């Protein structure tokens, strides 16, 4: 008998990669939306910078992605920030430590920030 004469047995196939990838992407998007909503509620859309009156329209991860690894949305790693102060992070002028879920974070000037003349107001953390 030829191989083609045999009845074909249905071989179960796994879920196509495109479906798996789309489900992961959708789950990450849901996680991001939930995290952003929780951070907005926690920070009341105010910038983390003391005495800043500009509305916080951006989010910043405290731990850089190179240290954190994959993209993770956790409220204890995200700050609300206004565009000007977010540029301080992106330019390497400041870094922050602490857990914003537990209270104000500490703002630290980098060597570049000190050389640039950036001044941190005396009170640390989000304004209440």
C-alpha positions in Angstrom: 0.0 0.0 0.0 1.1 3.6 -0.7 1.4 6.1 2.0 -1.4 8.1 0.5 -3.7 5.1 0.8 -3.7 5.4 4.6 -6.4 7.4 6.3 -5.0 10.7 7.6 -5.0 11.2 11.3 -5.8 14.6 12.5 -2.8 16.0 14.2 -3.7 18.6 16.8 -1.7 21.8 16.2 -0.8 24.4 18.7 -2.2 27.8 18.8 -0.8 29.9 15.9 2.0 32.3 17.0 0.1 35.3 15.7 -2.8 34.5 18.1 -0.5 34.0 21.1 1.3 37.2 20.3 -2.0 39.2 19.9 -3.3 37.8 23.3 -0.1 38.8 25.0 -0.2 42.2 23.5 -3.8 42.7 24.6 -3.0 41.5 28.1 -0.1 43.9 28.4 -2.3 46.8 27.1 -5.0 46.0 29.7 -2.2 45.9 32.4 -0.9 49.3 31.2 -4.3 50.9 31.2 -5.1 49.6 34.7 -1.7 50.7 36.0 -2.0 54.2 34.5 -5.5 54.6 36.0 -4.2 53.6 39.4 -1.2 55.9 39.2 -3.5 58.8 38.1 -5.7 58.1 41.1 -2.8 57.9 43.5 -1.0 61.0 42.2 -4.2 62.9 41.3 -2.4 63.8 38.0 0.1 66.0 39.8 3.7 66.0 38.9 6.0 64.3 41.4 8.3 67.4 41.5 7.7 69.4 44.7 5.7 72.6 44.1 5.2 71.9 40.4 1.9 73.2 39.2 1.9 71.8 35.7 -0.5 68.9 35.1 1.2 65.5 34.9 0.4 64.1 31.5 3.3 61.6 31.3 4.5 58.5 33.3 8.0 57.6 34.1 9.4 54.2 35.2 11.7 54.6 38.2 13.7 51.5 37.3 15.1 51.7 33.8 14.1 49.0 31.4 17.7 47.9 31.0 17.7 46.9 34.7 14.1 45.8 34.9 14.1 43.6 31.8 10.8 43.1 30.1 8.1 45.8 30.1 6.3 45.6 33.4 3.5 47.9 34.6 3.6 48.1 38.4 2.4 51.2 40.3 5.3 51.1 42.7 7.7 51.7 39.8 5.8 54.5 38.0 5.6 58.3 38.7 3.3 60.9 37.2 5.3 63.7 35.7 4.8 66.8 33.7 6.7 67.1 30.3 9.4 69.5 31.6 10.3 67.3 34.6 10.1 64.2 32.5 12.8 65.7 30.3 15.0 65.9 33.5 14.9 62.1 33.7 15.4 61.5 30.0 18.4 63.9 30.0 20.0 62.2 32.9 19.8 65.2 35.2 18.0 63.4 38.0 17.1 60.0 39.4 14.6 59.0 42.0 14.5 56.4 44.7 11.7 55.1 46.8 8.3 53.6 46.4 5.6 56.1 45.3 2.9 53.8 46.7 4.3 54.2 50.2 4.9 57.9 50.1 7.1 60.6 48.5 10.1 59.6 46.5 13.5 61.0 47.0 14.9 63.1 44.1 18.7 62.9 43.5 20.7 65.1 41.2 23.2 63.3 39.0 26.6 64.8 38.3 25.2 66.2 35.1 22.3 67.7 37.0 24.6 69.4 39.5 26.8 70.7 36.6 23.6 72.0 34.8 22.5 73.9 37.9 19.3 72.0 38.5 17.8 72.8 41.9 15.5 70.4 43.8 13.0 72.2 46.0 13.5 71.4 49.7 10.4 69.2 50.2 10.5 65.9 48.4 7.6 64.0 46.9 4.2 64.8 45.3 2.4 67.8 46.6 -0.7 66.9 48.5 
